[in-house]
């Protein structure tokens, strides 16, 4: 994902970007010209996130989608 971000996404600053995990949605959006490009990437492994964190780096935006997600209200309610 870092390669995609550094070599493609960062160069396309003046276009709208939509993120999805739904392959069919991505294909439909490109087919109907709502989006000009779809980039499909493999899921990130936990070990890759750990290794990057230990190097003091951060993962690119939207590259760390996990499911099931913790319900926000349950976590923030304590604070």
Secondary structure, 3 states (H helix, E strand, C coil): CHHHHHHCHHHCCCCCCCCCCCHHHHHHHHHCCCCCCCCCCCCCCHHHHHHHHHCCCCCCCCCCCCCCCCCHHHHHCCC
